[in-house]
Amino acid sequence: MTLRCTDTQDLEQGRSGRAISSTMKHDLEDTYYGHSGKVVIITGSSGGIGQMTARRFAHAGAKLVLVARSADKLKTLAEELRGQGRDAWL
């Protein structure tokens, strides 16, 4: 199944075009939480699901290494996350 989401809120509210069951939502939450203080490398993090994933891991307390082809978008995301007190490196 492919989920197309523009942000975390879309995923949580099931606006991906498919209904998200409470079990699936719980599984997604388990994926991100429990990573506090760990280093997570995210490729394609300048947009789409990569960007959403970066925000979720940052919210969970992970230290992020962001990788993407679009340097400007990547820098914007890193600055946004750092402004929230999150660790994000390019």
Secondary structure as the mmCIF struct_conf table of DSSP 4:
data_model
#
loop_
_struct_conf.conf_type_id
_struct_conf.id
_struct_conf.beg_label_comp_id
_struct_conf.beg_label_asym_id
_struct_conf.beg_label_seq_id
_struct_conf.end_label_comp_id
_struct_conf.end_label_asym_id
_struct_conf.end_label_seq_id
BEND BEND1 THR A 6 ASP A 7
HELX_RH_AL_P HELX_RH_AL_P1 THR A 8 GLU A 12
TURN_TY1_P TURN_TY1_P1 GLN A 13 SER A 16
BEND BEND2 GLY A 17 ARG A 18
HELX_RH_AL_P HELX_RH_AL_P2 SER A 22 TYR A 32
TURN_TY1_P TURN_TY1_P2 TYR A 33 GLY A 34
TURN_TY1_P TURN_TY1_P3 SER A 36 GLY A 37
STRN STRN1 VAL A 39 THR A 43
TURN_TY1_P TURN_TY1_P4 GLY A 44 SER A 46
BEND BEND3 GLY A 47 GLY A 47
HELX_RH_AL_P HELX_RH_AL_P3 GLY A 48 HIS A 59
TURN_TY1_P TURN_TY1_P5 ALA A 60 GLY A 61
STRN STRN2 LYS A 63 VAL A 67
BEND BEND4 ARG A 69 ARG A 69
HELX_RH_AL_P HELX_RH_AL_P4 ALA A 71 GLY A 83
TURN_TY1_P TURN_TY1_P6 GLN A 84 GLY A 85
STRN STRN3 ALA A 88 TRP A 89
#
